[in-house]
Every structure is written in structure tokens, then in C-alpha cells.
């Protein structure tokens, strides 16, 4: 499955830099979004940035599984050059604690 099929959105800081992204869970719980970030961010800051992706939906962040605040993933290419078609993330994204998907994003493909 392609990441582009999962309604991905960049998480942008106040200067417009890409600090992560969200995408729909690719397994049974497709109403949920999962997140990935490139820098450490506290939970409240993650929620604030998630809500900015869907300003028309009050409390959108309640539909997104946040990340461990200290965790950050490596993005290849660099976030500002990446597209959802060529994005590779390491290590894996593990949403299993909430019953969501655990796997890899490699060259824009969900594995």
C-alpha cells in the first residue's frame, strides 16, 4: 500500500518547517491516524500541531495516536525534500500499544 493512499499530512512548526506527519492507520482501525515526528515533541505540542492539520475539525487530535515525546524518527530524504511518494522512515512505526499498525515506511510504501 502507498502512503499517499492514507491521507497523509505534514506536521508543521510555527515557522512552517516539517517536524513530522500523520497518516490513516492502514489496518482495521482506518478511522484513526498515526503519527511520526522528526524531533522530540511533548504530547501537548503534538496535539496542537495535529489540530492544525484539520482546523475545521474541533479536537482533531483525539483521532490521532501521538508518539512518545522523547522519540524521533529519521526521515530520508531530509523532511523538507521528502514527499509522501519517496519517504523512508527509520526505525519502524509501532502503534501496537493502541491496537494500531506496526511496520515500516520505505520509499513511500507501507510494509
Buried (B, 14 or more C-beta within 10 A) or exposed (E): EEBBEBEBBBBBBEEEEBBBBBBBBBBEBEEBBBBBBBBEBEEEBBBBBBBBBBEEEEEBBEBBBBBEBEEBBEBBEEBEEBEBEEBBBEEEBBBEEEEBBEBEBBEBBBE
